[in-house]
Each structure stands twice: as C-alpha cells, then as structure tokens.
Amino acid sequence: MIEVSSSGATVQSHSGLGYPSYVSDTSTTIIVKPQDSSLHQQYDFHIKSSAYGGSTQFFGTYELLVGCFTASVTYTDNAAFTSTGVAKLVGDSVDSVYTFS
C-alpha cells in the first residue's frame, strides 16, 4: 500500500494532492497528481510504503512543481540562431508562429 503524506514521520493528509497510483498493475512506478492541475503550486511530500506483514518505510521529500516557475525554464540566445515570431501565452495555438533562418 502507498500513501502520500506531508510529513516524513507520520501519515498526514496532504491537501492538494490526490491519492497515489501505479502506472499499471505490473509497474513499480508511482504517479502522484495534484487535485487541481490548473493551479501554479509547489507540493513537497513524502511517500509511505507499507509491505505485507506490516513493515513500513517513508521515502522523500519529493517536490512537485505544477505550472510555470521562474527557475523551471532558462534559455540563452545564440547569435547564429535567429528567429522571428509573435508573443504567445501558454495554451495558445502554435500554428504559423515562428520562422527560423
């Protein structure tokens, strides 16, 4: 059994995060999703794993960044790479936006 916790010592419900799930029935990869993915939030959380027989272990702290964060994207222009385009917002159509030369 797996649980999400805001603490690394006891299970404390984490507001904003849904119940964790496995990618598939045969996978060991766990997915943790926010309850509202439209919010720009940072979630710090732990995972508690319970084995058959009663043994438990906390893992983490994990950090989930949802949305746009200042440190999440950096880029540097190269003088040899030129482009012309228009300003776009997240979610806007990208059809016919940039011309690279």
C-alpha positions in Angstrom: 0.0 0.0 0.0 1.2 3.5 -0.8 0.2 6.8 0.8 1.1 10.5 0.3 2.0 12.5 3.4 3.1 16.0 4.2 5.3 14.5 6.9 8.1 12.0 6.8 7.3 10.5 10.2 3.5 10.0 10.3 0.9 9.9 7.6 -0.7 13.4 7.4 -3.1 14.1 4.6 -1.6 16.4 2.0 -4.2 19.0 0.8 -3.9 19.5 -2.9 -2.5 16.1 -3.9 -4.6 13.1 -5.0 -4.1 9.5 -3.9 -1.0 8.0 -5.5 -1.4 5.2 -8.1 0.8 2.8 -10.0 1.3 3.3 -13.8 -0.1 -0.2 -14.4 -0.9 -3.4 -12.5 2.7 -4.7 -13.2 4.6 -1.4 -12.7 6.5 -0.2 -9.7 6.3 3.4 -10.9 4.1 5.6 -8.8 2.1 8.6 -10.1 1.2 11.5 -7.8 -1.1 14.2 -9.3 -2.4 17.4 -7.9 -6.2 17.6 -7.3 -6.3 20.8 -9.4 -3.7 20.9 -12.2 -4.7 24.5 -13.2 -3.0 25.9 -10.1 0.6 27.1 -10.1 1.8 25.3 -7.0 4.7 23.7 -5.4 4.0 20.5 -3.4 6.6 19.0 -1.1 5.6 15.5 0.0 6.6 12.0 1.3 5.5 8.6 0.2 4.8 5.9 2.8 5.1 2.3 1.5 3.6 -0.5 3.6 4.5 -4.1 2.8 2.6 -7.2 3.5 3.4 -8.2 7.1 3.3 -4.6 8.4 6.7 -3.2 7.6 6.6 0.4 6.6 9.1 3.0 5.1 8.8 6.7 4.3 10.5 8.0 1.2 11.1 11.6 0.2 11.0 14.5 0.4 9.8 14.9 -3.2 9.0 18.1 -4.9 6.2 18.5 -7.5 6.1 21.8 -9.4 2.9 22.4 -11.3 2.7 25.3 -13.7 5.3 27.9 -14.5 8.1 28.7 -12.1 11.0 31.1 -12.6 13.7 28.5 -12.1 12.0 25.9 -14.2 12.9 27.2 -17.6 16.1 29.0 -18.7 17.4 29.7 -22.2 20.2 31.6 -23.9 20.1 33.1 -27.3 22.8 32.2 -29.7 23.7 34.8 -32.3 23.9 32.2 -35.0 20.3 31.2 -34.4 17.8 33.8 -35.5 14.1 33.7 -35.5 11.1 35.9 -35.9 7.8 35.3 -34.3 4.9 36.6 -32.2 4.4 36.5 -28.4 2.2 33.6 -27.3 0.7 32.7 -23.9 0.7 29.1 -22.5 -2.1 27.2 -24.2 -2.2 29.4 -27.4 -2.1 27.7 -30.8 1.4 27.4 -32.2 0.4 27.2 -35.8 2.4 29.6 -38.0 4.2 31.2 -35.1 7.9 31.2 -35.8 10.2 31.5 -38.8 13.7 30.2 -38.3 16.6 31.1 -40.5 
